[in-house]
């Protein structure tokens, strides 16, 4: 196995676990946060658009959206095609996002704080250079 992949997989699991710990105060998991961030950034989206954008299997997104809907974070509305459901953030979610964003920014700073701005830019460039 190429050591790059082992390191990436290990760090990804570590970051996800740490982010889940940080998000507990907001009663969220990282998988739910990615959906909320996606909707906040891109606006209302269909389930298909969400799972394609996040590169996650459709059933996982459907379960997460159902949970977020139960918690009052998102709502589904009918699209132009009655079979299509559009997911949008609730007003409650919009009000709570600034506090969550502040938590996320602190987490991110903690995780990359040892890297210079140049190193961070180089890391992004190297990731983008990889196929995929």
N, C-alpha and C positions, 0 to 999 in steps of 0.2 A: 504494500500500500504506500502510495506517495505520502510522505510526512505532512505535506501541506493540508491534505484532506483530513488527516487525523487531528491536526491542530485546529482546523476550522470547525470540525464537528464537536470537539471537546469544548472549545470556546463558546460555540453556539449554545450548547447545553448549559454551560455555566451561566452565560448571559441570560438565558431564558429563565433558569431557576432563580437567579438574583432578581430579575425583573418581576417575577411572580411574587417574591417576598416583598418587594417595594410596593407593588400594586395592591397588596392585601388591604392596606389602609383605605383604598377606594372600592373594595369588594369586587375587584376585577382580576382577571388573569391576562397574561401577555397576548394570548390568542384573541381575546375579546378586545383588548386595547388596539391591536392591529386593525381590526374591523372599524372600531370607532374612529381611529386616526384616518383610515382610508375614506370613510364617509365625511369626516370633517374637512379633509383636504380636497376631495373630488366632488362632494355634494352627493345627492341621492343617486343610488346605483341599484341595478338589478342584482339578484343573487348570482347570476352567471357572471356579470361584470366583476363582482367582488371576488369570486373564487378564481377567476382567470387572472385578475390583477395580483392577488396574493399568492397565486400558484399553490393553492390548497384544494384538496378534493371537495367536490360539491356537498357530499353528506356532512362533512365536518363544518362547513360554513353554515349549512342549514341548521344544524344543531346549535352552533354558537349564536346565530341570529335569533333562534327561538328562545334561547336562554336570555339574551340581551333584551328581547322584547318583554319577557316575563319580568325582568328587573327594571323595566321602564326606560331603558337607554335608547331603543330604536322602535320604529313602527313600520309596518308593511302597508303600503297603499297599492291599489290596483293601477296597473299600467294601462297603456292604450289597448293592449291585448289583455283580455280578462284573465288569461292564464299567467300573465307576467306580473310579478310582484316587485315593487320598487321599495327599497329599504332606505329610510331616512332617519336622522337623529331626532330625538324628541327635544322639546324645549328644556326639559330637565337635564338632559345630556349636554346640551349646549352651555347651560349654566355651570355645570360641573367640570367641563373640559379645561378651563384655565388652571384650576387647582391640580388636576391630573397632569397637565402639561408641565407645570412647575416641578412636580415630583419626577417626571420623566427626564427633564433637563438636568436635574441634580444627579439622577442615576447615570445618565450619559456622561456627564462631566467626571463623575467618579470613575467610570470605566475607561475613559480615554484621556484622563487628566495627565497621565505620565507621557503622553505623546505630544510633540510639538505640532503646531498647525501644519507645518510642512510635512511632517510624518503622516498626519491624518490625510492630507491631500494625496500623498504618495500611495498610501494604503488603498484609498478609493480608486485611484488610477490603476493600481495593480489588480484589484478585484474586477474592474470593468474590462481590463485587458484579457481576463480569462474568458473562455467560451461559455455561452449559456445565456 
